[in-house]
């Protein structure tokens, strides 16, 4: 969305516009002008009040900083808000707005540091909540796992680009049961992944984006894949909660040939449940496969709930997702697909800034999958057993990101997956280690 509009709206979020105190007629007149949107007049009046006082009050300094902010004079806004941040009782409020300025300038490292400090240290609960929301925007960076991306909800006014290259190693790319792997049968391989994203705001509510990704394996070339995706985002600014709608169309290729097209639409919005504010999204996806892969055709429905909060410099996130997959290959009574018609997923992540350049992230996820039909299996004595197929996946990951500059980041990541299923022959584990260089500009 248009950052200018978003930053201007943020100036008014906390109800400090203007900060009213028992003051002189000049202060009241300046405050009235501010309240009615006469920015130029309000700024002149507050500057005059500043000159009349040898030690201007924090309220005057704050209002001047906010008026410079609203007037797009960001250098002067930075000067006044920095001055205000040295006042103990006003430091958290000033640092929140300094974080907005840093975010506007593209310095996400500084913005994240300021928002994290305010979210964990501010006494005002509204200010803490707004800082957590801002952290969500800063932390909504792209996640490059298996060619997926979480595109940021608020986009810059000018076109922006994201480029990453990853090199990694997997010890079981074929998801084979552990007891089948030995010196004669190996399933490990090295891979390389390239990801390029471009995004642009059309107006205050509409944004366009597109990305291409390519993943290549050294040995198992039949696992190579490419994705071309075009999308748009629309923010319903007429509603208080400002829900966001997205629509994407993609073409997925494997081993050099297009296997299916798909479209996906998603609506996301803040949601209040039992006085707790959550981020909620609902998405629908349809796969339209080529003739040879028509068994992939079908719909997927997904509901996701998310809650973020900050504790002692840590940004914690709790996610719950529920999926319904109605692909054609999942309709039989004896499904073999690794995808399941129903799955629940619960994930917890912790992000910690060690310094302005170095941050660590750890996550733990549990997924429970259920299939419709039953499977016939043989035990060691060749006895036939019928079981309703279900599985639990346990996944944990750890990453360290070092910001070489405000545009370039180097990240190393380790991920472990344990697929525990009641059908013994479908159990497997997989470890993945990767190194990623990314550029965002």
N, C-alpha and C positions, 0 to 999 in steps of 0.2 A: 504494500500500500504506500501511499505518498507519505514519506517521512516528515515532510514539512507539516502536513496536517496532523500527523500523530504527535509530533513534538509540541505543536501549539496546543493540542488538546491535553497533553500531559501537564502543561503549565497550569491548567485549571482543575486537575484531577482531585487535588487534596483539600480543596475548599479554603485555600489561603489567599484568595483573590478578592480584594486585597486584604492584608492583615490589619484588622480594625482594632484600634486601641483608643483609649481616652486621650485625645490629642487636641492640637490647635485647630482653628478653622481651616488653615492651609492644609493640614493633614486630611481633614474631612473632605475638603474640596478635591484633593488629589485622589483620595480613595474613591470618591463618587465617580470621578472621570474614569478611573481604572475599571470600576464595576460596570460602567456603561459602554466599555469598549473604546473609549477615546484615548488610545495609547499615547499619541503624541502629546496631548495636553497633560495627561497624567505624568508622563516622564518629565516634562518641563517643571511641573509643580513639585514633584519629589526631588528633583535636582536642586530646585530653589530651596527646599527645606534642608537639604544636605548642606548647602552653603551657609545657611543661617545658624547652623549648629557646629560647635567645635568638635563634638563627639556625637555623630548621628546615631540614632537608635538602630538596633538590629532590624526593626520593622521597615525603616526607611531603606536600609541597605538591601534587604530582601526584595522589596517592591521595585527598586531600581534595577536590580539584577533580573527580575522576572520581566520587566518591561523591555529591557534590552534583548532578552531572550525572545519575547514576542515580536519585537521589531527586527529580528534576524541579525542583530548586531552581537554576534556570538563572542567576539573578542572582549567587548566591554562586559557582557553578561558573565563571562568566565572570571573577569577581574573582580566584580562585585561579589559573586558567589564564593570565590576563593577567600575573599576578605571575611565573608559571613561564616565560613567554615571554621574560622579560628575562634568563634564564640561558642563556648561549651554547650549552651542550651539550644543553639541553632545549628550545630555542626551536622547532625544527621540530615536535616532538611536540605541544607546547602549541598551536602555530598550527593544526595539523590539527584538534584538538578545538575550537578557537575557530571554525574553519570550519564544523564541524558545528553549533555553536550559532548561527552566523549563518544557516545554511541553515534551521534550525528556525524562526528568527524571520522568515523570508521575505526576508532581505537577501541575494539571490543575487549581487549585485555584490561585496559584501565576502567572501562565501563563495568565490566564484570566484578572487578575488585571493589569498586565503590558500592555497587548494588548489594554485593555480598555483605559488606560491612554494615550497611544500613539495615538490611533484612535481619541481621543477627543482633544488632546493638541498639536499634531505635526503640524508644519507649512507646512511641505512638503506634498503635496497632494498625491504623490505616496506612501509615507510612511504610511499615514493615510489609504489609500486603502488596502495596504498589511496587515496592522494590523487588519482591519475589516475582511479581508479574513481569517486571522489566528483565529480571534474570532469565525468565523463561524465554523471552525474545532473544536475549543475547545467546543463551545456551541452545537455541533452536538451530544449531549449525548442522551441516550435512553429515550424516552417518553413512559410511561407505561399506556396508556389509552386503555381500551378494548382489551388488548392483542396485541396492535400494537407496532412496534418499528421502530425508525429511526436509522438505523445502520450507524456508523461513516464512512465517506468517506475515511479517512486515518487510517490504522490500524497499530498496532505495529508489529515489526519483530517477536517477540516471541508470543506464544499463550496468549491471555488475556481472562478474564472472567468477566461477570457482573451478579450479583444476586440481586434480590429484592423481598421483601415481603410487600404486602399492605393489610391493613384492612380498610374497609370503610362502609358507610351507604348511601343508596339511598331511597328517599321518594316516588318514583314512577317507580319501575323497570319494570312494565308492560306497561308503556306509556299510561295509561288510561286517558280519559278526566277528568278534575278537578271536573265537576259536578257529576261524577259517584262515586267519592271517599267520603265516609262518615264513620261513626263508624262501620258499618256492612261490608263495603268493603274497605280493605286497600291494598296498593300495595308497602309498604315500606319493606325493607329487608337489612340485613347486608351481606357483602360479603368479601371474602378473595382471594387474587391473588398472585400467585408465578410465577416468571419469571427468567429464567436462559439462558444466552447467552454465547457462546464461539466463538472466531474469531481468525484466524491465517493467516499470509501472506505466500504464497507459493513462490513467487519471487517478483521482483520489481513492477510488474504490476497486479499480480493475488492474490486474497485473498479469503478465504473460511470462512463461518460463519454458525451458526445454533443456533436455540433457541427453547425452550419449554415453554409454558405458561399454567397455569391452573387457572380457576376462578370458585369459589364455592359460592353459596348463601345458607343461613341458611334455608329459608322456600321454596323458589321457585327453587327446585332442577332441574326442567326441563330446567332452564336457565344456568346450569353448562356447561362450555365449556373447551376444551383443544385444543391446537394448537402445532403441530410439524412442524418446518420449517427448510429447508436446503437451503443455497444460496451461490452464488459466486459473486465477484466483479472484473471487469477488467478495468484498467485505460489505455487509449490510449495515452501513453507518447510520441508517435511520432507526435502528434498534439500540437500546441502551447497552445490551450485552455484546453488540457488534459481532454477530456470528459470521464465520468465514466459510465460504463454499469453494470447493476446488473441483476441477474436471480435467482428466488426463486421458490421452490416447497413446498407446504404445505398440511398438512392433518388437517382438522378441525372436531372435535368431539363435540357432544352435548349430555348431559345426559348419558354419557358413551358409545355412539355409534358413529362411524365415519359417517358423513353425506355428506362430499364432499372433494375432492382434488382440488387444484388449482395451477396454475403456473402464475408467473408474471415476466415480463421483463421491465426494465426501463433504459433510457439513460438520463444523466444529464450533463450540461455543462454551463459555463458562457456565457452570451449573452449580446450584446450591442444594445440598442434601444434608438435612439435619444440622443446619448452620455451618456446614463445611463447604468451602468453595472449591470446586473441582473443574478441571478442563475435560470436556466430553466431546467425542466425535463419533459419527456413524458413517460408514462408507459402504458402497455397493460396487462390485466389480464384475464384469462379464468378460469371459475369454471366448474368442472366435477363432478356432484353430483351423489350419489347413487340413485337407482331406486325410492325410496320413496320420494326423494327430487329433482327429475329431473327438476322441475319448476325453480330451481335456476341456471340451466345451462345457460351459455352465456358469453359474453365478456364485459369488462369495459375498456374504454380509458380515460386517464386523463392527462391534461396539467397543470403544476404548474409553476408560476413565483414568485420569491422571491427577496426582496431587504432588506439588512441590513445596518444600519448606527448607529453611536455613537454620542450622544449629552450629554455633562455634566455628564459623568459617566453612562448614560443609554444606553443600547443596544436595539435599536428598530428594529423590523422586520415587513415588510408588505408582505403578501402572497395573491396571487390570484390563485384559482383553478377552472378548468372547467372539469366536468365529463360527459361522455356518457355511460349509462348502457344499455346493450342489453340483459338482462336476459330474459328467457322465460316467467316469470311471469309478465313482464312489457310490453308484446306485445299486450295484449288484449285491447279492447276499454273501459273496466270498471275495471281499475286496483285498487287493494286494498292494494298492498304492500307499506310498509313505504319507500322503495327505489323508486327513481324516475328515468326516463330515462335521464333527463337533470338536471344538477344542477350547479350553480355558487356559489363560496364561496370566501369571502373576510375576511381576519383576520389581526389584528394588535396586536402585543405583545410588552411588555416593560420589560426588565430585568435589575435590578439594584443591584449592589453589595454594601450592607450596610457596610460590612467589609470583611476581607479575609475569614471569616467563614460563614457569613450570607448573603444570597441573596434573593431578592423578584422578583416574576414574575407575571405580570398581562396581561390578553389577552381578546380581544373582537372579536367575529366573527359573521358574517351574512351570511346565506346560503339561496339562492332562488332556489326552486325546481319546476319543471314543469312536468306534466304527459301528455301522448299522448291523451288519450280518455276523456270521460266525466263520471260523476257519477250522478245517480239519488238519490236525498235526499228528505226527508219529513220534512216540517216545523211543528210548533206546532199545526196547523190546518189540518195536514195530506195532505197538498197540495204537489204535486210532483214538484221538481225543478231539472233542469239539469244544471250542472256546470262543466266547464273544471277545473280539479283539479290542484291547485298550492298552495305552502306554503312558508313561510319565517320562518327560525329558527334564533333566537337570543341567543347567548351563551356568557357568560363571566366567567372567571376563575381567581383565585388568589392563589398563592402558596408561601410558605416560605421554603427555604432549608437551613439547618444548617449542615456544614461540620464538622463532629466529628473528622475526620482526612482526609488525602489526598485520602484515599480509601473508607471511609464510610460516608454516608450522610443520614440525617433524614429530610423528607419532609412532610409537611402538605398541603393539597390542597382542595379548595372549588370550585365547578363548578355548574352553574345554566343554564338550557336550557328551552327556551320558544318556543314551536312549534305552530306557528300561521297559521292556514290553512283556506281556504275558505269553506271547508266542516267542519261545526261546530263540528260534532261528532269525528273528528280526532284531535282536538286541545288538547294539554296537556303541562304540565310543569314537570320538574324533577330537583331535587337538589342532589348533591353528595358531600360527605365529606370523605376524606381519609387520612391515615397516612402511609407513605412508608419508609422502611429502605432499603438502597441499599449498596452494596459492589462492588467495581471495582478493579480488580487486574490483 
